[in-house]
């Protein structure tokens, strides 16, 4: 089965590169030191600190592999030029039928953060908005199947 290609903004790619450097460097060193200290305590069969450090080492290795996989298959998308249409990396302001406004930044799937209004280009709103311009009305289905619509009122890069 082919791996799904991920899309990242340049900023999202850089965050992953920085995280990878931290995990491979400073974090790995901290874990190795914790394992050494736990080993120095003696009997490893009943040593909770040793077990915790080994578990942390496994989690760290898994995250390193995950980031390497993402970076090896990711496509980095630069902000386009010309007429401003919704694309990866854009912040888009929407108005609903009642006039309430909400702004989202469209990012790749690994960069999403609902607390910062960063939504995936594969989310219902994100995928519906891609390619549209100010004034366009988009429609999308919520996860529960209900149809909603929003009007694009402003786009910035």
NURODREN-48393 format. One line per field, with one value per residue: residue in three letters; residue number from 0; chain; z negated, x, y negated of N, C-alpha, C, O, CB in turn. Coordinates in Angstrom, 2 decimals, padded with zeros to 5 digits. Glycine has a CB too. Example, Ala and Ser with C-alpha at 12.3 -4.5 7.8 and 13.67 -1.06 7.14 Angstrom:
<recs>
rest = ala,ser
nr = 0,1
kette = A,A
n_z = -007.80,-007.08
n_x = 013.19,012.85
n_y = 005.69,002.25
ca_z = -007.80,-007.14
ca_x = 012.30,013.67
ca_y = 004.50,001.06
c_z = -007.80,-007.87
c_x = 013.20,012.90
c_y = 003.30,-000.03
o_z = -008.46,-008.04
o_x = 014.24,013.41
o_y = 003.32,-001.14
cb_z = -009.05,-005.72
cb_x = 011.31,014.08
cb_y = 004.47,000.60
</recs>
This chain:
<recs>
rest = unk,unk,unk,unk,unk,unk,unk,unk,unk,unk,unk,unk,unk,unk,unk,unk,unk,unk,unk,unk,unk,unk,unk,unk,unk,unk,unk,unk,unk,unk,unk,unk,unk,unk,unk,unk,unk,unk,unk,unk,unk,unk,unk,unk,unk,unk,unk,unk,unk,unk,unk,unk,unk,unk,unk,unk,unk,unk,unk,unk,unk,unk,unk,unk,unk,unk,unk,unk,unk,unk,unk,unk,unk,unk,unk,unk,unk,unk,unk,unk,unk,unk,unk,unk,unk,unk,unk,unk,unk,unk,unk,unk,unk,unk,unk,unk,unk,unk,unk,unk,unk,unk,unk,unk,unk,unk,unk,unk,unk,unk,unk,unk,unk,unk,unk,unk,unk,unk,unk,unk,unk,unk,unk,unk,unk,unk,unk,unk,unk,unk,unk,unk,unk,unk,unk,unk,unk,unk,unk,unk,unk,unk,unk,unk,unk,unk,unk,unk,unk,unk,unk,unk,unk,unk,unk,unk,unk
nr = 0,1,2,3,4,5,6,7,8,9,10,11,12,13,14,15,16,17,18,19,20,21,22,23,24,25,26,27,28,29,30,31,32,33,34,35,36,37,38,39,40,41,42,43,44,45,46,47,48,49,50,51,52,53,54,55,56,57,58,59,60,61,62,63,64,65,66,67,68,69,70,71,72,73,74,75,76,77,78,79,80,81,82,83,84,85,86,87,88,89,90,91,92,93,94,95,96,97,98,99,100,101,102,103,104,105,106,107,108,109,110,111,112,113,114,115,116,117,118,119,120,121,122,123,124,125,126,127,128,129,130,131,132,133,134,135,136,137,138,139,140,141,142,143,144,145,146,147,148,149,150,151,152,153,154,155,156
kette = A,A,A,A,A,A,A,A,A,A,A,A,A,A,A,A,A,A,A,A,A,A,A,A,A,A,A,A,A,A,A,A,A,A,A,A,A,A,A,A,A,A,A,A,A,A,A,A,A,A,A,A,A,A,A,A,A,A,A,A,A,A,A,A,A,A,A,A,A,A,A,A,A,A,A,A,A,A,A,A,A,A,A,A,A,A,A,A,A,A,A,A,A,A,A,A,A,A,A,A,A,A,A,A,A,A,A,A,A,A,A,A,A,A,A,A,A,A,A,A,A,A,A,A,A,A,A,A,A,A,A,A,A,A,A,A,A,A,A,A,A,A,A,A,A,A,A,A,A,A,A,A,A,A,A,A,A
n_z = 000.00,000.88,-000.60,-001.94,-000.58,-002.35,-002.90,-003.53,-005.00,-004.52,-007.06,-008.74,-007.95,-008.82,-011.60,-012.11,-011.36,-013.28,-015.63,-015.20,-015.29,-018.01,-019.30,-018.44,-019.43,-022.12,-023.64,-023.36,-024.63,-027.26,-027.92,-027.75,-029.85,-031.98,-031.88,-032.48,-035.14,-036.36,-036.00,-037.65,-040.11,-040.71,-040.90,-038.06,-037.53,-039.23,-039.00,-038.71,-037.66,-035.69,-033.94,-033.18,-031.90,-029.76,-028.42,-027.69,-025.96,-023.88,-022.98,-022.11,-020.02,-018.30,-017.63,-016.33,-014.08,-012.94,-012.28,-010.46,-008.42,-007.63,-006.71,-004.60,-002.71,-002.42,-000.80,-000.20,-000.18,001.26,000.76,003.20,006.12,007.84,008.44,005.35,003.97,001.96,000.42,-000.78,-003.81,-003.86,-005.62,-006.25,-006.31,-007.26,-006.86,-008.38,-007.72,-009.48,-009.77,-011.51,-012.06,-011.39,-011.51,-009.90,-009.59,-006.90,-006.85,-006.56,-007.35,-009.57,-010.97,-012.25,-014.68,-016.81,-018.83,-017.98,-015.72,-013.37,-010.67,-008.86,-005.40,-004.49,-005.98,-006.36,-005.98,-005.16,-002.79,-001.19,-000.83,000.52,003.34,003.81,003.97,002.50,001.62,002.64,002.00,-000.02,-000.43,-002.71,-004.25,-007.59,-010.07,-011.10,-008.99,-008.35,-006.23,-005.70,-005.10,-004.17,-003.65,-001.97,-003.22,-003.48,-002.62,-003.52,-003.22
n_x = 000.84,000.61,002.18,000.52,000.83,001.89,001.06,002.80,003.36,006.07,006.83,005.73,007.21,009.73,009.32,009.04,011.59,013.14,012.10,012.89,015.71,015.97,014.92,016.69,019.07,019.41,017.21,017.57,020.04,019.36,017.65,019.39,021.12,019.30,018.76,021.31,021.60,019.50,020.33,022.53,021.40,021.06,019.39,017.61,015.20,013.16,013.06,011.62,012.30,014.14,012.53,010.71,012.43,013.35,010.95,010.39,012.52,011.79,009.43,010.50,012.15,010.18,008.78,010.82,011.17,008.62,008.60,010.75,009.65,007.45,008.80,010.22,008.30,006.75,005.24,006.21,004.52,004.58,003.39,001.19,001.22,-000.18,-003.73,-005.38,-006.18,-007.61,-005.24,-002.76,-001.38,-002.61,-004.54,-007.87,-010.84,-014.11,-017.64,-020.68,-024.16,-025.48,-023.89,-021.76,-018.30,-015.36,-011.98,-009.58,-006.46,-005.15,-003.57,-001.15,-001.87,-000.33,000.12,-002.05,-004.02,-006.42,-006.78,-005.44,-006.79,-005.96,-006.47,-006.71,-005.89,-007.27,-009.53,-013.14,-013.95,-011.51,-010.80,-012.98,-012.64,-010.23,-008.73,-010.74,-011.95,-012.18,-015.48,-016.65,-018.96,-018.86,-019.67,-020.01,-019.89,-020.51,-018.90,-021.04,-022.71,-024.35,-025.13,-023.36,-022.72,-020.44,-019.22,-016.48,-014.70,-012.31,-008.86,-005.57,-002.00
n_y = 001.17,-002.17,-004.98,-007.80,-011.00,-013.83,-017.25,-020.18,-023.39,-025.73,-026.64,-024.69,-022.45,-023.25,-023.30,-020.57,-019.68,-021.02,-019.83,-017.18,-017.45,-018.18,-015.87,-013.88,-014.82,-016.55,-015.45,-012.66,-012.39,-013.12,-010.98,-008.78,-009.39,-009.17,-006.44,-005.41,-006.34,-004.96,-002.33,-002.30,-002.05,000.57,003.71,004.39,005.61,004.82,002.09,-000.83,-003.33,-002.69,-001.18,-003.20,-005.01,-003.44,-003.06,-005.70,-006.07,-004.35,-005.60,-008.03,-007.14,-006.16,-008.50,-009.90,-008.26,-008.57,-011.33,-011.40,-009.82,-011.40,-013.72,-012.61,-012.01,-014.24,-017.04,-020.24,-023.24,-026.31,-029.66,-030.87,-033.02,-035.88,-036.22,-036.30,-033.40,-030.81,-028.84,-026.51,-027.63,-030.07,-032.54,-032.59,-034.40,-033.75,-034.13,-033.25,-032.34,-033.96,-036.11,-035.93,-035.97,-034.07,-033.13,-031.10,-029.41,-027.74,-024.72,-022.00,-018.52,-017.67,-019.94,-020.99,-022.75,-023.25,-025.10,-027.30,-027.96,-026.64,-024.81,-021.72,-021.21,-019.10,-018.92,-019.26,-022.03,-023.20,-021.71,-022.34,-025.06,-025.48,-026.94,-028.80,-032.25,-035.59,-036.38,-034.12,-031.49,-028.72,-025.27,-022.58,-019.34,-018.51,-016.40,-014.96,-014.84,-016.96,-019.66,-022.65,-026.14,-028.70,-032.04,-033.41,-036.04,-037.39,-037.05,-036.30,-036.03
ca_z = 000.00,001.00,-001.68,-001.54,-000.59,-003.21,-002.43,-004.62,-004.71,-004.86,-008.52,-009.32,-007.70,-009.69,-012.95,-012.18,-011.32,-014.60,-016.59,-014.94,-015.84,-019.47,-019.73,-018.17,-020.18,-023.54,-024.27,-023.41,-025.65,-028.55,-028.14,-028.01,-031.23,-032.91,-031.88,-033.23,-036.56,-036.82,-036.05,-038.80,-041.32,-040.98,-040.33,-037.01,-037.43,-040.01,-038.96,-037.98,-036.92,-034.50,-033.03,-032.65,-030.97,-028.55,-027.72,-027.09,-024.84,-022.79,-022.47,-021.39,-018.76,-017.44,-017.11,-015.36,-012.84,-012.37,-011.65,-009.27,-007.38,-007.15,-005.94,-003.37,-001.74,-002.42,000.28,-000.78,000.72,001.05,001.06,004.62,006.50,008.70,007.71,004.05,003.74,000.77,000.60,-002.01,-004.42,-003.89,-006.68,-005.56,-007.17,-006.75,-007.52,-008.22,-007.27,-010.48,-009.77,-012.44,-011.33,-011.96,-010.65,-010.01,-008.76,-006.24,-006.98,-006.31,-008.41,-010.76,-011.58,-012.77,-016.09,-016.95,-019.75,-017.21,-014.49,-012.25,-010.21,-007.78,-004.04,-004.24,-006.80,-005.52,-005.62,-004.42,-001.43,-000.44,-000.57,001.39,004.71,003.90,003.77,001.67,002.14,002.95,000.94,000.01,-001.18,-003.17,-005.17,-008.88,-010.31,-011.36,-007.74,-008.15,-005.27,-006.16,-004.09,-004.63,-002.60,-002.18,-003.27,-003.45,-002.51,-003.65,-003.20
ca_x = 000.00,001.41,002.05,-000.18,001.70,001.42,001.35,003.26,003.84,007.49,006.95,005.44,008.36,010.82,009.00,009.36,013.06,013.62,011.73,013.76,017.03,015.86,014.73,017.91,020.18,019.22,016.28,018.22,021.08,018.66,017.15,020.55,021.56,018.30,018.98,022.56,021.32,018.64,021.17,023.43,020.66,021.11,018.46,016.78,013.91,012.16,013.49,010.61,012.97,014.73,011.42,010.19,013.42,013.34,009.70,010.60,013.44,011.01,008.53,011.34,012.55,008.99,008.50,011.88,010.83,007.43,009.00,011.55,008.73,006.71,009.70,010.65,007.22,005.97,005.35,006.16,003.80,004.82,002.24,001.14,001.21,-001.31,-004.97,-005.35,-007.18,-007.29,-004.26,-002.06,-000.66,-003.45,-005.51,-009.12,-011.94,-015.39,-018.86,-021.78,-025.42,-025.90,-022.93,-020.66,-017.04,-014.35,-010.80,-008.78,-005.28,-005.18,-002.24,-001.09,-002.49,000.50,000.27,-003.33,-004.11,-007.72,-006.69,-004.90,-007.60,-005.18,-007.19,-006.09,-006.40,-008.10,-010.74,-014.28,-013.89,-010.27,-010.85,-014.01,-012.20,-009.05,-008.95,-011.78,-011.52,-013.07,-016.83,-017.19,-019.67,-018.49,-020.54,-019.29,-020.63,-019.89,-018.72,-022.34,-023.45,-025.13,-024.53,-023.17,-022.10,-019.71,-018.77,-015.11,-014.74,-010.97,-007.78,-004.22,-000.92
ca_y = 000.00,-003.38,-005.96,-009.02,-012.17,-014.90,-018.58,-021.03,-024.74,-025.80,-026.78,-023.38,-021.59,-023.69,-022.86,-019.15,-019.56,-021.44,-018.80,-016.03,-017.77,-018.12,-014.49,-013.11,-015.37,-016.82,-014.51,-011.34,-012.46,-013.09,-009.62,-007.92,-009.69,-008.60,-004.98,-005.17,-006.56,-003.87,-001.11,-002.42,-001.74,002.00,004.68,003.80,006.29,004.09,000.69,-001.60,-004.41,-002.09,-000.87,-004.46,-005.55,-002.61,-003.38,-007.02,-005.86,-003.76,-006.65,-008.98,-006.50,-006.08,-009.84,-010.20,-007.54,-009.20,-012.60,-011.07,-009.35,-012.57,-014.58,-011.94,-011.95,-015.48,-018.01,-021.58,-024.12,-027.74,-030.51,-031.18,-034.43,-036.19,-036.49,-035.66,-032.36,-030.03,-027.77,-026.16,-028.73,-031.27,-032.75,-032.89,-034.80,-033.28,-034.61,-032.30,-032.94,-034.95,-037.20,-035.68,-035.78,-033.19,-033.04,-029.88,-029.28,-026.43,-024.11,-020.56,-017.72,-017.55,-021.26,-021.47,-023.11,-023.89,-026.23,-028.42,-028.04,-026.12,-023.62,-020.96,-021.33,-017.92,-019.02,-019.64,-023.45,-023.43,-021.17,-023.07,-026.42,-025.52,-027.40,-029.83,-033.63,-036.40,-036.49,-032.80,-030.78,-027.31,-024.36,-021.40,-018.47,-018.30,-014.96,-014.33,-014.78,-018.17,-020.58,-024.02,-026.99,-029.88,-032.95,-033.87,-037.50,-037.96,-036.07,-036.84,-035.04
c_z = 000.00,-000.17,-001.12,-001.63,-001.47,-002.60,-003.64,-004.12,-005.02,-006.38,-009.21,-009.12,-008.65,-011.14,-013.13,-012.18,-012.69,-015.67,-016.43,-015.50,-017.36,-019.95,-019.54,-019.01,-021.67,-024.24,-024.40,-024.49,-027.05,-028.89,-028.47,-029.43,-032.25,-033.00,-032.68,-034.73,-037.13,-036.94,-037.28,-040.11,-041.61,-040.21,-039.34,-036.94,-038.20,-040.05,-038.08,-037.15,-035.63,-033.47,-032.38,-031.62,-029.66,-027.72,-027.01,-025.88,-023.64,-022.16,-021.63,-020.03,-017.79,-016.83,-016.10,-014.03,-012.15,-011.64,-010.40,-008.11,-006.78,-006.25,-004.63,-002.30,-001.59,-001.20,-000.37,000.25,000.33,001.38,002.53,004.88,007.45,007.87,006.43,003.92,002.55,001.14,-000.74,-002.52,-004.49,-005.17,-006.00,-006.58,-006.48,-007.51,-007.30,-007.82,-008.23,-010.56,-010.76,-011.66,-012.13,-010.98,-010.95,-009.14,-008.20,-006.23,-006.61,-007.53,-009.67,-011.53,-012.25,-014.27,-016.27,-017.87,-019.06,-015.89,-013.26,-011.84,-009.01,-006.43,-003.67,-005.09,-005.90,-005.06,-004.76,-002.99,-000.57,-000.02,000.42,002.82,004.86,003.59,002.89,002.38,002.48,001.73,001.08,-000.80,-001.54,-004.10,-006.46,-009.09,-010.59,-010.10,-007.43,-007.20,-005.86,-005.01,-004.76,-003.42,-002.94,-002.12,-003.17,-003.39,-002.67,-003.61,-004.34
c_x = 000.89,001.14,001.38,000.78,001.08,001.83,001.71,003.53,005.33,007.71,006.71,006.58,009.49,010.57,009.35,010.87,013.65,013.31,012.62,015.16,017.02,015.78,015.99,019.09,019.91,018.34,016.90,019.29,020.46,018.20,018.29,021.07,020.60,018.47,020.24,022.32,020.48,019.44,022.07,022.74,020.60,020.08,017.49,015.38,012.81,012.47,012.53,011.24,013.57,013.63,010.87,011.14,013.45,012.07,009.81,011.52,012.69,010.07,009.32,011.75,011.37,008.68,009.56,011.56,009.62,007.79,009.82,010.66,007.96,007.59,010.13,009.56,006.45,006.27,005.19,005.55,004.07,003.54,002.31,001.19,000.04,-002.53,-005.00,-006.51,-006.71,-006.34,-003.60,-001.27,-001.45,-004.27,-006.77,-010.18,-013.24,-016.51,-019.93,-023.05,-025.93,-024.95,-021.78,-019.41,-016.07,-013.18,-010.04,-007.55,-005.29,-003.76,-002.31,-001.59,-001.65,000.63,-001.00,-003.25,-005.41,-007.69,-006.16,-005.65,-006.79,-005.84,-006.49,-006.72,-007.28,-009.37,-011.90,-014.22,-012.66,-010.34,-011.89,-013.51,-011.04,-009.45,-009.99,-011.21,-012.54,-014.42,-017.47,-017.89,-019.32,-019.49,-019.73,-020.19,-019.85,-019.69,-020.04,-023.21,-024.28,-024.40,-024.49,-022.59,-021.49,-019.35,-017.38,-015.14,-013.36,-009.93,-006.45,-003.22,000.03
c_y = -001.24,-004.33,-007.21,-010.19,-013.25,-016.22,-019.43,-022.43,-024.75,-025.91,-025.44,-022.40,-021.95,-023.26,-021.38,-018.92,-019.93,-020.39,-017.57,-016.27,-017.67,-016.67,-013.66,-013.58,-015.42,-015.79,-013.12,-011.30,-012.39,-011.68,-008.67,-008.14,-009.09,-007.08,-004.64,-005.30,-005.41,-002.56,-001.12,-002.06,-000.25,002.80,004.03,004.41,005.56,002.60,-000.10,-002.72,-003.88,-001.78,-002.14,-005.06,-004.76,-002.87,-004.73,-006.92,-005.29,-004.79,-007.66,-008.41,-006.43,-007.44,-010.26,-009.52,-008.16,-010.50,-012.35,-010.62,-010.52,-013.42,-013.93,-011.92,-013.26,-016.33,-019.38,-022.52,-025.57,-028.50,-030.92,-032.67,-034.65,-036.48,-035.66,-034.68,-031.54,-028.91,-027.50,-027.36,-030.02,-031.33,-033.27,-033.27,-034.40,-033.97,-033.56,-033.05,-034.01,-036.14,-037.03,-035.35,-034.91,-033.15,-031.75,-030.01,-027.87,-025.89,-022.64,-019.79,-017.60,-018.86,-021.77,-021.75,-023.89,-025.09,-027.49,-028.63,-027.67,-024.80,-023.00,-021.28,-020.14,-017.92,-019.43,-021.10,-023.72,-022.94,-021.89,-024.45,-026.52,-025.93,-028.49,-031.20,-034.36,-036.57,-035.16,-032.22,-029.31,-026.51,-023.12,-020.61,-018.34,-016.81,-014.24,-014.26,-016.01,-019.11,-021.99,-024.82,-028.23,-030.73,-033.44,-035.39,-038.15,-036.83,-036.82,-035.70,-035.33
o_z = -000.80,-000.65,000.01,-002.64,-001.36,-001.88,-004.64,-002.95,-005.72,-006.91,-010.17,-010.02,-009.21,-011.84,-014.16,-012.91,-013.19,-016.51,-017.42,-016.12,-017.95,-020.88,-020.39,-019.26,-022.40,-025.31,-025.45,-025.19,-027.92,-030.03,-029.37,-030.12,-033.28,-034.08,-033.45,-035.51,-038.25,-037.87,-037.88,-041.11,-042.67,-039.00,-039.73,-036.37,-037.86,-041.04,-036.85,-036.06,-034.59,-032.28,-031.18,-030.59,-028.59,-026.49,-025.87,-024.89,-022.50,-020.94,-020.57,-019.01,-016.58,-015.64,-015.10,-012.97,-010.93,-010.52,-009.38,-006.97,-005.56,-005.15,-003.64,-001.11,-000.72,-000.66,-001.00,001.39,-000.80,002.17,003.02,003.95,007.81,006.73,006.44,003.78,002.19,002.05,-001.73,-001.75,-005.13,-005.73,-005.27,-007.58,-005.29,-008.67,-006.19,-007.61,-007.83,-011.35,-010.84,-010.71,-013.35,-009.77,-012.11,-008.08,-008.96,-005.67,-006.37,-008.61,-010.76,-012.63,-012.78,-015.01,-015.91,-017.72,-019.52,-015.04,-012.21,-012.56,-008.25,-006.34,-002.65,-004.95,-004.78,-003.88,-003.73,-002.06,000.63,001.03,001.10,003.41,005.94,003.02,002.58,003.58,002.59,000.59,002.16,-001.76,-000.78,-004.66,-006.44,-008.35,-010.34,-010.13,-006.36,-007.33,-006.46,-004.07,-005.78,-002.31,-004.08,-001.11,-002.80,-004.03,-002.02,-003.93,-004.52
o_x = 001.82,000.01,001.64,001.47,-000.11,002.82,001.00,003.88,005.82,008.66,007.41,006.88,010.15,011.51,009.89,011.37,014.54,014.16,013.05,015.74,017.96,016.49,016.32,020.02,020.15,018.68,016.78,019.44,020.97,018.33,018.17,021.42,021.04,018.33,020.24,022.79,020.72,019.23,022.34,023.40,020.12,019.92,016.65,014.47,011.63,012.17,012.62,010.77,013.52,013.79,010.59,010.70,013.56,012.11,009.38,011.31,012.94,009.94,008.86,011.69,011.54,008.35,009.23,011.67,009.59,007.34,009.63,010.89,007.82,007.18,010.36,009.87,005.58,007.37,004.18,005.99,003.81,002.71,003.38,001.21,-000.66,-002.42,-004.68,-007.67,-005.53,-006.60,-003.87,-000.57,-001.01,-004.65,-006.73,-010.39,-013.45,-016.34,-020.10,-023.02,-026.72,-025.17,-020.92,-019.43,-015.98,-013.38,-009.89,-007.59,-005.43,-002.85,-003.39,-001.72,-002.20,001.18,-001.01,-002.54,-005.48,-008.49,-006.41,-005.20,-006.91,-005.77,-005.79,-007.91,-007.97,-010.20,-011.68,-014.41,-012.76,-009.97,-011.70,-013.90,-010.90,-010.36,-010.11,-010.13,-013.60,-014.48,-018.69,-017.47,-019.45,-020.08,-018.87,-021.15,-018.64,-020.28,-020.15,-024.30,-024.87,-023.20,-025.47,-022.03,-021.98,-019.19,-017.11,-015.54,-013.25,-010.10,-006.24,-003.54,001.01
o_y = -001.33,-004.45,-007.61,-010.36,-013.55,-016.31,-019.42,-022.64,-023.87,-025.33,-025.10,-021.62,-021.07,-022.90,-020.98,-018.07,-019.25,-020.09,-016.99,-015.37,-017.13,-016.27,-012.83,-012.82,-014.45,-015.31,-012.48,-010.30,-011.69,-011.23,-007.84,-007.19,-008.56,-006.50,-003.69,-004.47,-004.95,-001.79,-000.07,-001.80,000.15,002.61,003.21,003.82,005.69,001.93,-000.06,-003.02,-004.55,-002.08,-002.16,-005.57,-005.34,-002.90,-004.88,-007.61,-005.70,-004.84,-008.10,-009.11,-006.61,-007.53,-010.90,-010.14,-008.27,-010.74,-013.02,-011.00,-010.62,-013.80,-014.63,-011.82,-013.38,-016.34,-019.66,-022.58,-025.99,-028.05,-031.27,-033.47,-033.70,-036.93,-034.47,-035.08,-031.57,-028.12,-028.20,-028.02,-030.98,-030.30,-034.26,-032.58,-034.67,-034.35,-033.05,-034.26,-034.87,-037.06,-037.90,-034.56,-035.01,-033.14,-031.36,-030.64,-026.91,-026.50,-022.09,-020.36,-017.45,-018.88,-022.88,-021.08,-025.07,-026.01,-028.60,-029.39,-028.30,-023.81,-023.67,-021.57,-020.17,-017.03,-019.91,-021.39,-024.40,-023.66,-022.04,-024.96,-027.53,-025.36,-029.08,-031.32,-033.84,-036.86,-035.06,-032.42,-028.72,-027.02,-022.68,-021.15,-018.08,-016.01,-013.04,-013.70,-016.10,-019.33,-022.45,-024.26,-028.72,-030.22,-033.83,-035.97,-039.32,-035.79,-037.85,-034.56,-034.62
cb_z = -001.22,002.33,-002.31,-002.42,000.85,-004.65,-001.64,-005.26,-005.55,-004.16,-009.04,-008.72,-006.24,-009.61,-013.25,-011.02,-010.20,-015.00,-016.43,-013.42,-015.41,-019.95,-018.96,-016.69,-019.69,-023.73,-023.46,-022.05,-025.50,-028.54,-026.90,-026.98,-031.43,-032.45,-030.43,-032.78,-036.78,-035.87,-034.78,-038.88,-041.22,-042.43,-041.44,-035.68,-037.93,-041.43,-038.44,-038.95,-037.79,-034.87,-033.79,-033.79,-031.62,-028.92,-028.70,-028.12,-025.25,-023.30,-023.63,-022.23,-019.02,-018.25,-018.27,-015.90,-013.14,-013.47,-012.65,-009.60,-007.96,-008.34,-006.76,-003.69,-002.12,-003.68,001.42,-001.22,000.70,001.93,000.13,005.24,007.17,009.68,008.59,002.93,005.01,000.12,001.69,-001.79,-003.67,-002.66,-007.79,-004.71,-007.48,-006.89,-006.98,-009.52,-007.11,-011.84,-010.06,-013.43,-011.00,-012.23,-010.85,-009.62,-009.56,-004.77,-008.42,-005.96,-007.90,-010.39,-010.55,-012.48,-016.57,-017.44,-020.93,-016.92,-014.32,-012.64,-009.86,-008.07,-003.05,-004.51,-007.98,-006.27,-006.88,-005.12,-001.47,-001.26,-001.85,001.41,005.55,002.95,005.12,001.37,003.36,003.42,001.03,-000.52,-000.35,-003.88,-004.53,-010.03,-011.48,-012.45,-007.75,-009.50,-003.92,-007.41,-003.02,-005.45,-002.43,-001.11,-004.56,-004.69,-001.14,-004.95,-001.85
cb_x = -000.96,001.13,003.44,-001.43,001.92,001.98,000.16,004.52,003.06,008.14,005.96,004.18,008.82,010.99,007.50,008.72,013.66,012.99,010.25,013.83,017.48,014.63,013.58,018.26,020.49,018.64,014.97,018.84,021.90,017.46,016.37,021.67,021.66,016.87,019.09,023.66,020.60,017.44,022.03,023.99,019.26,020.92,017.67,017.46,014.03,012.08,014.95,009.59,014.06,015.50,010.29,009.94,014.81,013.43,008.50,011.19,014.59,010.20,007.81,012.60,013.11,007.77,008.45,013.27,010.55,006.38,009.79,012.58,007.75,006.18,010.93,011.08,006.27,006.25,004.28,007.59,002.29,006.02,002.19,-000.10,002.56,-001.59,-006.21,-005.41,-007.39,-008.58,-003.19,-001.14,000.59,-004.38,-004.99,-009.59,-011.89,-015.51,-019.31,-022.01,-026.47,-026.02,-023.64,-021.02,-016.40,-014.92,-009.88,-009.61,-003.95,-005.77,-001.70,000.35,-002.78,001.88,000.71,-004.42,-002.86,-008.74,-005.79,-003.41,-008.18,-003.65,-008.65,-006.18,-005.25,-007.31,-010.54,-015.56,-013.86,-009.13,-011.16,-015.29,-011.79,-008.33,-009.35,-012.94,-011.35,-012.42,-016.83,-016.07,-021.24,-017.04,-021.82,-017.97,-020.89,-020.74,-017.77,-023.07,-024.33,-025.41,-025.31,-022.24,-023.14,-018.43,-019.76,-014.11,-015.40,-010.73,-007.83,-004.06,-000.17
cb_y = 000.00,-004.08,-006.30,-009.26,-012.70,-014.75,-019.18,-020.44,-025.83,-026.99,-027.84,-022.81,-021.70,-025.20,-023.09,-018.40,-020.48,-022.78,-018.41,-015.75,-019.17,-018.90,-013.85,-013.19,-016.74,-018.19,-014.42,-010.99,-013.76,-014.05,-009.12,-008.20,-011.22,-008.95,-004.45,-006.16,-007.90,-003.68,-000.99,-003.83,-002.29,002.24,005.37,003.95,007.71,004.66,000.58,-002.19,-005.06,-000.80,-000.14,-005.46,-005.56,-001.11,-003.38,-008.00,-004.92,-002.56,-007.38,-009.32,-005.09,-005.57,-010.86,-009.73,-006.05,-009.48,-013.47,-009.98,-008.30,-013.42,-014.92,-010.52,-010.86,-016.27,-017.77,-022.07,-023.82,-028.25,-031.76,-030.61,-034.86,-035.05,-036.18,-036.72,-031.46,-029.48,-028.13,-024.95,-028.98,-031.31,-033.75,-031.68,-036.35,-031.74,-036.02,-031.49,-031.87,-034.29,-038.47,-034.52,-037.14,-031.76,-034.28,-028.63,-029.59,-026.54,-024.28,-020.12,-016.35,-017.06,-022.25,-020.45,-023.95,-022.89,-025.88,-028.20,-029.46,-025.91,-023.98,-019.47,-021.46,-016.66,-020.05,-019.41,-024.35,-022.76,-019.67,-023.20,-027.07,-024.14,-026.25,-029.51,-034.36,-037.79,-037.35,-031.85,-031.01,-027.09,-023.97,-021.79,-017.07,-018.92,-014.75,-015.10,-013.60,-018.88,-020.57,-024.08,-027.40,-029.48,-034.14,-033.27,-037.94,-038.88,-035.30,-037.65,-035.04
</recs>
